[in-house]
Amino acid sequence: MKPIVSLLRVEASPPGLHDNTADLDRLQQAMATALTEDHPLTIPYRRVVPLARAFRQAGFSGYALVNEEAQGWVAADFFTERPPVVAGMALDLGTTHLEATLLDLENGKVLAEFQDKGVQADQIPRDVLLKLKEVTQEVLKEEASKDADFKRVYESQQEFMETYKIWDTRAYVPADL
């Protein structure tokens, strides 16, 4: 099984008088050197400052966590020390049940199956779902009133949902068959 995340041991020399490379560029160069596959490496905008700051605070040495996605490697986090496990949760959202499994994302090893630990995943009661739907609609309408682009997309989705209702009632085999 090929892992979906990788921890890269990265190290770079600190900036000096003759090397004023930015912290983020220094981190990207160190990660690119550590990657074995020739895929593009990107750092999402929202991760730029936290990753550069963590790299500097770690003394330009540590472990970069990258996700392998269709478009290439995507930097996700940075650790001073190698974490013992890179944990993630796999969810199976069925129509009547929810199953959750805790995995080590580096090797796919199952760390815990929550049913074995006594956790019961059950269907959310209808009255709770209806209340969640009501509150969601309130929030969406409020956001639409503040932002013209949001409103345009929201109204387009609402229009689609109205026309989809007919298809939804006819497209699927009933669950009890």
N, C-alpha and C positions, 0 to 999 in steps of 0.2 A: 504494500500500500504506500502510495506517495503522500507525504505529509502536505497539509494545506498551509502550514506555517513553518517557518524556520527561525532558529535563533542563531544569529551570526556573531562570532567573536570579532569585535572591531577595535582597532587601536589607531590613533593618529597622534602625531607630534603636536604639542600645544602651539598656539600662535606665538610669534616672536617678531623682532624688529625686521627680519628679512622674509617673514612669511605671515602676511596679514589675511590669509584665506578666512572667509567667514566660517563660523562654527557649523552652520548647516551644510555648506559646501564641503567642509572637512569631513563631516559625518557621511554625506553621500559618497564621497570618494572612498572612504574606508569601507562602506557597505558594498559598493560596486566591486571593490577588490576581493571581498569575502564571498561574494556570490559566485557559484560555480556554473550556473546556467546564464546564457547570454540573452536575458530578457530586460526590457527597460525597467528602471527603478523610479518610482514616483513617491513623493511625500505629499499627502493631502494637505491643503491649505490649513485646515484646523489643527494639524499636528506639527506644523513648522516650528512654532515657538516652543511648545513643550519638549519636542525631541532635541532641538538645538540646546535648550537650557539643561536638560538632563545629561546630554553628552558633555557639556562644559563642566557641570557639577561633578560628574564622574571622573574628571581629569582626562577626558578624551580617550577613555578606555572602558569597555564593558560589552554588553550584549544587545544587539538590535533585533527586535522581533519584526519579521516581515511576513506578509501574507502573499501567497502566489495566487494571482487572479488571472483571468483570461488575457488582460492587456499587459500583464507583467507583474513584477514585484511591487508591493505597496508597503511602505514603512508604517508600522503601527505603534511601536513603543520602544523604550530603551531602558535597560536595567544595568545597574552598577555590577551586581552579582548575577550569576546564572540562576534563574529560578529553578527549583527542583522539578516543577511540572508546569507545563503551559496548558492550563485547564480551559475547557470550553464545554458548552452544553448542546447536545443534539436533542431536538424536540420533534416528536411525531405527533402532529396535530390531526387527529382523526375527527370524525363527525360526532362521536360520543365519548371519546377518551383522549387523554393527553398522556403521552409517555415521554419521560425525560431520562437521558443518560449522560453522565459526566464522563468526558473523554480527555485523554492527553492528546492535544492537537498535533504534537510532533510525531507521534507514532500510531495514533488511533486506538491505543489501549483503553479499554473501558475501566474507568476508575470507580464508578459507582452506578448502579441502576437503582433509581430511587424507590421503586416498588419493593426491592429487597431490603430497603431501610425502613419500611413501614409507611412511606409517604403514599397517600392515596390521591391520585389525580382523577378528578371526576368532571362531569359536564357542568358548566356554569349554569345555575338555575335561570329559567326564562325571565323571571322578574328582574334579576340582576342584569341580564343582557339588555332588556328593554330600557332600564335606567341608564346603562352605559351608552346605549344608542342615543337616548334623549340628551344626555350631557354632551356627547360628541357633537351632535347637531348644533347645540347652543354655542359651543366653542368655535365650530366651523363658521357659523353665521357671524359671530363676533369678529373673527379674523377677516372674513370677507368684507365686513363693513369698514375695515381699516386699510385694506390693500386691494387696489384695482386688479392687479394680476392674480392675486389669490381668488378674488371674486369671480374672475373670468374662468379660471380652471375649476373652481368649485361648482359654478353653474353648469359648466360643460359636463362634469361628472354626474351631477344630479339629473341632467337631461338623459344621459346615457343610462343611468340606473332605472329611470322610468321606462325606457324602451326595452331594457333588458329583462324586466319583470316577466314579460310574456315568454321569452326564451327560457328563463330560469325555471319556470313551472313545467316546461316540456322537454328540456334537454337531458335530464338525468333520470336514470332508472331509480325507482323508489328504494330506499335503503332496506326495506323489509323483504324484498324479493330475492 
